[in-house]
Amino acid sequence: MKNKISQRLKVSNRLILSNKILLSLHLLERNITDLENEVFEIVEENPFLEMDIQPFPKASKKVKKALGTDDYMENTGTRIVTLRDHLMAQLHIMNLNEHLERIVVALIDLLDIHGFLSVDLEDVSIDMKVPLEDVKSAVEILKSMDPPGVGSANVKEALKSQTSDPIVRSMIDFLEVLKDDPHLVMKKLNLSRFEFDEAFEKLKKLNPYPANGFADYEYTRYVEPDIIVLKNGDKFVVIVNETFDVKFAATNLYEKLAESENESDRKFAELLNKRANDLVEALNKRKETLLKIGGALVNHEIDFLRGGKIVPLKIAEIAREIGLSLSTVARAISTKYIRTPRGVHSLRAFFSRAVYPSNEGNVSREWVKERIRVIISTEDKTKPLSDIQIANELKRDGINLSRRVVTKYRKELMFPSSKKRRGI
């Protein structure tokens, strides 16, 4: 039996991504902070590129003219003031006597990295050779300053200084237990689930560390937005936050190498020049994509920008609207933030995995879960609602959910079944 060798031509569709496309997709995924670090490394290895760090986001001349230079800087400037600077600026307008002011300055310098004053006041009194009562008065002055909680002895005192709600203040006393066993805290404080949830939401909005957000606080995690929405009268303008600028450099060197008789020099120049072009094009493409997404968000979320609620969007719908693939939009919003006149938000916050029609228009999965939480929290405790009954309550809002989905959301909210809720 003889072996037969033959060739066959097989035709198939295969998508092969070039290095240029892969680079473009890769940079699109990166948020502005990671992008800056990564691009810096690329530029360092390429003599045909140079990188300028921008102190403020760049905007087109058209945007600057529409907003005015001062308005633009006010909208986009980042907070770089230290906690000490912030406190000293307040101290200078308090019109204190020189003696008391000197003590307050000393206390400001004794604050720890969190903005707490954890030193012994008697030691301060002895060290400064001033009466203890004067030190205590200076502490009270410090505690009256912004940010709330500055000068406190610890987290609990800082949190309590920010609220007068008796339930929240009681909850703060159980801070250590709250993280591991919230149900035990609810029981100890004799709270209903609704009262507990309401107080817990208030607690989450308090700042445990007064120094948080200031330039010298080493634990501050800055959220640098990739997209910035500026208000101009009744309209909104979208710009992409560009913390750096990459441009071509060393053109004389390239021309010299490109005309070299040495083939390796010519190939080296061509390779680095191509990489430089690919990087600049990828960054421009990234900017163009983010501008499209930002523009679409402004169009759909105009009510939110004017004080209303977020309208949940579907990635596929936005992708079709701006002429991009679903995967491209998903990559673009994955780890990025947008700064609006109503604060900084994750781009993901505007998109929902599930969007349900209701009597109030489309609502998100999170909105539905919150509605279920309210239904259960306000139910008759002697006759808890079954998941089917909760589904029927939702139907009155125009939301059609199966019992299985209601059960899933109820469990995610950590509510037990109706049988186990009886009497809780």
Buried (B, 14 or more C-beta within 10 A) or exposed (E): EEEEEEEEEEEEEEEEEEEBBEBBBBBBBBBBBEBBEEBEEBBEEBBBBEBEEEEBBBBEEEBBEBBEEEBBEEBBEBEEEEBBEBBEEBBEEEEBEEEBBBBBBBBBEBBEEBBBBEBEBEEBBEEBEBEEEBBEBBBEBBBEBEBBBBBBEBBBBBBBBBBEBEBBBBBBBBBEEBEEEBEEBBEBBEBEBBBBBBBBEBBEEBBBBBBBBBBEBEEBEEBBBBBBBBBBEEEBBBBBBBBBEBEBBBEEEBEEBEEBEEEEBBEBBEEBBEBBBBBBEBBEBBBEBBBBBBBBBBEBBBEBBEEEEBBBBBBEBBBEBBEBEBEBBBBBBBBBBBBBEBEEBBBBBBBBEBBBEBEEEBBBBBBBBBBBBEBBBEBEEEEBBBBEBBBBBBEEBEBEBEBEBBBBBBEEBEBEEBEEBEEE
